[in-house]
Amino acid sequence: MSEVYLLTGAAVTAANPRGEDLLGALLDGKEFPLEVKRFDTSRLAFHRAACVEGLEAERKGPENLTQTLLRRLFPLLKGLPPADTVVWAGIKGNAEFIEGGAWRGDSAGAPPFLPRHYSLWVREALGWEEAEVMEIGAACASSTVGFALAADMILSGRRRAVLVAASDIVSRFSFLGFSSLLALTAGVCRPFDARRDGLMLGDGAVLALLVGEEYLREAGRTPQALISGWGVTNDAFHITAPAPRGEGLIAAVKAALDRAGLAPEDIGAMCAHGTGTVYNDAMELRAIESVFGERPLPVFSIKGCVGHTFGAAGGIEALLCARALAAGTVPRTHGFEQPDQGAAGRVSGEARAFEGGRILTTNSGFGGVNAALVMERVR
């Protein structure tokens, strides 16, 4: 295979709860409810998250909310030939299983709760009985790593098409975990802002079908974007903290650019991880400075609006980048008002046009993992 394409995909977040156009929702400037109603937060200092409403009422039988959220996207794939492989990239799974004590035998519990359960469930739900299944566990870079793995398998000729699937919800388990780390903001999530004080969690699910040229001809559809470069690294610095100078992220970006045969000046815009935490954003700004120098390319983060969607984040952002390539526009960074050092002239509280037809998207996660994708407009 000579090329890898994003053929089709869709995502669900609090900003586009039925899989609507996420870029359009972000460009509308509409404000979304950021309040946790799924569980009691009254004894905590944090009460905000970007949750998708109505999941509890929509739940079918014994399925959990992670499944309910992803099920909204299955109609997307109707009429397409099966993929060779399903890659599951969600990282939280069925937190209700843990919260309910089923793992101790205190209450009834049934799959899915392990990653393999979810990949098999997706395969069964789509009726793709012959597809192989794989799981990625790379913290909050999981679906980005899933894209890189899929692209590598397709480019090598080992696969014709790979579906990357991920779904993660804001659960009591995850919310209390990040609360105990004091990583959440009690107010507004402000990526790359000098006043940022923490992240905001969010519900998110994504399905993305990556294909080679043979499958593309068989499907008879126009792809959304070309995946021309990818890189995955680990800085091995700390279990939760990023390497302060961003060595791992810099290496991942350079690997993606090298694979695409591009130089930094060929990139028109960048979708950053941008969690709104003090240390992550500082690391990213240093990495951006190292790769791009003083060039003020547009950099944005969507986590001030849709929250941090765990393993689904990178896939959601990659689909958004495909839409941004088609539109020639990137959305504003919600919550951004006062630039931190290195953000001025790059990050903006307003949507911006960009040129060149190429965009970089990156994600980082606990354990030191970093992943980068270069995406190009299909010409």
Secondary structure, DSSP 8 states (H G I E B T S, - for coil): ----EEEEEEEEESSSTTS--HHHHHHHT--------SS--TTSS----B--TTHHHH--TT--HHHHHHHTTGGGGTTS---SEEEE--SS--HHHHHTTGGGTSS---S--SHHHHHHHHHHHHT-TT-EEEE---GGGHHHHHHHHHHHHHHTTS-SEEEEEEEE---HHHHHHHHHTT-B-SS---TTBTT---B-BB-EEEEEEEE-HHHHHHHT---SEEEEEEEEEE--S-SSS--TT-HHHHHHHHHHHHHHT--GGG--EEE------HHHHHHHHHHHHHHHTT----EE--HHHH-B-GGGHHHHHHHHHHHHHHHTEE---TT--SB-TTTTTTB-SS-EE--SSEEEEEEEEGGGEEEEEEEE---
